[in-house]
Each structure stands twice: as structure tokens, then as C-alpha cells.
Amino acid sequence: MSEQRARLILPFAIVIAILAVSTASIFIRFAQQDAPSLVIAAFRLTLASLLLAPTALTRHRAELRRLTRRELLLGLLSGIFLAIHFATWISSLEYTTVASSVVLVSTSPLWVALLAPIFLHEPLTRPIIIGMMLTLVGGTIIGLSDTCAWTNGLVCPSLADFVQGEAFFGNFLALAGAWAVAGYLMIGRRLRAKMSLVPYIFVVYGMAAAVLIVIMLASGQSPFGYRPMTYVWLLLLAVFPQLIGHSTYNWALRYLPAALVAVTTLGEPIGSTILAYFILQESPSLLKIVGGALILAGIYAASQKTDG
């Protein structure tokens, strides 16, 4: 596909990606009624890899064979980051709300903006700095929202009680997921300039699947014995948020800076929170709404630098 044509369809493709990834937390919540988080993460990447395999191993076999050792190692490293991302983020949904988890894991643009000048030589401009400040404030508010309440002022538990709470642990896992996905996106930005989409995501998803399978088995968990409907949720998770959503983001990395692709992922909190409200009856608190608004404002401000 020519770069001119790709740029014409980029806005539509990004919207599709946002809609697809917004379903992830909902499918995960349903699957978690029967299956552990690590099993869910392993199935998501394994099924996605298996669905990709026929195309990757037939139409793109020659390109896979031409991969240099450096490209292969970077692809494997990207897969490790992706595995860490899913292991931590999916686990976070056991301890905190969809809104908190999705908003915090979507702070990845902040970390991409901080690291891109070092690894991708993309400058840290004034809009990025403003966006990071807004995002940090919003993320702090989201982190407090599950343990603090606004009743004639902000009322929070003691620090000892706060750090021992389940919501705090879940929010930390979601934040760790954001750090991991930042590494995944930056490596993808570098590799996608040389690799076509299918070989790249096949290597990355396959490595992530292998890592997650090892972690799952080492934890003494089994991929078998769950209800049939659970496997349906796992298949939907592999198809929509992974093969459609994540793969579209990886496709965009060839044409857009990593920071801007990371910025577009911030549509997910809005979609996921709306779906959680209607499907899971999770109503976002005032603090979550304020924190989420600040994060989105910060990401919008940060995105203004990518045109230069």
C-alpha cells in the first residue's frame, strides 16, 4: 500500500482500532468469571498467533527467512514487553475497576514521550511537557479514586491502609502494563519501518504467547477445563482487540510516530468506561471522570507536537 493511500485511510483505521480494543476489558471481565488472568492472557496471544500462522507461513515465508538476527531479537523483545503488558494489565482487572485499569494502562503515551527522544530521536517539545503534566495529575487522581472519596473535601485513608488496598495493587499493575506497552510501541516503530505488518505481528504475538504460556504453566495453571462460553470470550478477545485493534495500531506505526500512535490509544478508556457502564453497571465516580478528563486533555496536548 502506498504511503499516500495509507495516510488517507489512517483516521478511519484508528477509529476501528479504538472501537476494537475498547471491548477487551469487557471480554476479560466475562472470562475472569471462570478462568485465571494468566490463562486469559496466554489464550489471547496464542489464539491470535495461530490465526495469523497460515498467512504468515505461506504468503510471508520469504520475508520471515530474510529477517536479520538484530530484527529477530528486537521482535522477540517486543513480544516480551507485550507479554508483560497483558500479564499485568489483565491481572489488574481482578483488583480494580475497568475505568481505573483502562485509564492507567493508557498512560503509555506519557512514557513513550519520555523515552522516544532517547531511543527514537523524537524531541520532547513544550506540548509534550504540558501533556505529561496533565496526564500525571489525572493519573494520580485516578489512582486515588478507588480509595478516596469527595465528601465536603477529599477524604482518604491512612497511607498504610492505602498501599495495602486491593484497588491500589490493581492500579499499580495497570501502570506496569503501561510501562511495558511503551517499550512494545517504540520497538514496533523502529521495526515496522523495515518489516511488513503480518511478519512483524506474527513474530511479536508468537513470542508473547510463548512467554505467557511459560508463566501460566509455571504458576500451576491449566488452559483446560473451563466452560465452553469462556473459550468463546477468549476467542473474541483474540479476534477483536488483538487481531483487529492491536494489529491496526502496529500497521499505523509504519506511517506515524510512536508517540502519536500511543496517543490514539487514549480513546480506549472512553469506550471501555461506556461499555462497562452499560454492560457491567460500573458507574465512574466524580474523581474518575475528572482524572480521565485530565489524562485525555494531556494526551491531546501532547499529540500537537507530532505534526512537526
Secondary structure in CASP SS format (residue, H / E / C, confidence):
PFRMAT SS
TARGET T0000
AUTHOR 0000-0000-0000
METHOD secondary structure of the structure
MODEL  1
M C 1.00
S C 1.00
E H 1.00
Q H 1.00
R H 1.00
A H 1.00
R H 1.00
L H 1.00
I H 1.00
L H 1.00
P H 1.00
F H 1.00
A H 1.00
I H 1.00
V H 1.00
I H 1.00
A H 1.00
I H 1.00
L H 1.00
A H 1.00
V H 1.00
S H 1.00
T C 1.00
A H 1.00
S H 1.00
I H 1.00
F H 1.00
I H 1.00
R H 1.00
F H 1.00
A H 1.00
Q C 1.00
Q C 1.00
D C 1.00
A C 1.00
P C 1.00
S H 1.00
L H 1.00
V H 1.00
I H 1.00
A H 1.00
A H 1.00
F H 1.00
R H 1.00
L H 1.00
T H 1.00
L H 1.00
A H 1.00
S H 1.00
L H 1.00
L H 1.00
L H 1.00
A H 1.00
P H 1.00
T H 1.00
A H 1.00
L H 1.00
T H 1.00
R C 1.00
H C 1.00
R H 1.00
A H 1.00
E H 1.00
L H 1.00
R H 1.00
R C 1.00
L C 1.00
T C 1.00
R H 1.00
R H 1.00
E H 1.00
L H 1.00
L H 1.00
L H 1.00
G H 1.00
L H 1.00
L H 1.00
S H 1.00
G H 1.00
I H 1.00
F H 1.00
L H 1.00
A H 1.00
I H 1.00
H H 1.00
F H 1.00
A H 1.00
T H 1.00
W H 1.00
I H 1.00
S H 1.00
S H 1.00
L C 1.00
E C 1.00
Y C 1.00
T C 1.00
T C 1.00
V H 1.00
A H 1.00
S H 1.00
S H 1.00
V H 1.00
V H 1.00
L H 1.00
V H 1.00
S C 1.00
T C 1.00
S H 1.00
P H 1.00
L H 1.00
W H 1.00
V H 1.00
A H 1.00
L H 1.00
L H 1.00
A H 1.00
P H 1.00
I H 1.00
F H 1.00
L C 1.00
H C 1.00
E C 1.00
P C 1.00
L C 1.00
T C 1.00
R H 1.00
P H 1.00
I H 1.00
I H 1.00
I H 1.00
G H 1.00
M H 1.00
M H 1.00
L H 1.00
T H 1.00
L H 1.00
V H 1.00
G H 1.00
G H 1.00
T H 1.00
I H 1.00
I H 1.00
G H 1.00
L H 1.00
S H 1.00
D C 1.00
T C 1.00
C C 1.00
A E 1.00
W E 1.00
T C 1.00
N C 1.00
G C 1.00
L E 1.00
V E 1.00
C C 1.00
P C 1.00
S C 1.00
L H 1.00
A H 1.00
D H 1.00
F H 1.00
V H 1.00
Q H 1.00
G C 1.00
E H 1.00
A H 1.00
F H 1.00
F H 1.00
G H 1.00
N H 1.00
F H 1.00
L H 1.00
A H 1.00
L H 1.00
A H 1.00
G H 1.00
A H 1.00
W H 1.00
A H 1.00
V H 1.00
A H 1.00
G H 1.00
Y H 1.00
L H 1.00
M H 1.00
I H 1.00
G H 1.00
R H 1.00
R H 1.00
L H 1.00
R H 1.00
A C 1.00
K C 1.00
M C 1.00
S C 1.00
L H 1.00
V H 1.00
P H 1.00
Y H 1.00
I H 1.00
F H 1.00
V H 1.00
V H 1.00
Y H 1.00
G H 1.00
M H 1.00
A H 1.00
A H 1.00
A H 1.00
V H 1.00
L H 1.00
I H 1.00
V H 1.00
I H 1.00
M H 1.00
L H 1.00
A H 1.00
S C 1.00
G C 1.00
Q C 1.00
S C 1.00
P C 1.00
F C 1.00
G C 1.00
Y C 1.00
R C 1.00
P H 1.00
M H 1.00
T H 1.00
Y H 1.00
V H 1.00
W H 1.00
L H 1.00
L H 1.00
L H 1.00
L H 1.00
A H 1.00
V H 1.00
F H 1.00
P H 1.00
Q H 1.00
L H 1.00
I H 1.00
G H 1.00
H H 1.00
S H 1.00
T H 1.00
Y H 1.00
N H 1.00
W H 1.00
A H 1.00
L C 1.00
R C 1.00
Y C 1.00
L C 1.00
P C 1.00
A H 1.00
A H 1.00
L H 1.00
V H 1.00
A H 1.00
V H 1.00
T H 1.00
T C 1.00
L C 1.00
G H 1.00
E H 1.00
P H 1.00
I H 1.00
G H 1.00
S H 1.00
T H 1.00
I H 1.00
L H 1.00
A H 1.00
Y H 1.00
F H 1.00
I H 1.00
L C 1.00
Q C 1.00
E C 1.00
S C 1.00
P C 1.00
S C 1.00
L H 1.00
L H 1.00
K H 1.00
I H 1.00
V H 1.00
G H 1.00
G H 1.00
A H 1.00
L H 1.00
I H 1.00
L H 1.00
A H 1.00
G H 1.00
I H 1.00
Y H 1.00
A H 1.00
A H 1.00
S H 1.00
Q H 1.00
K H 1.00
T H 1.00
D H 1.00
G C 1.00
END
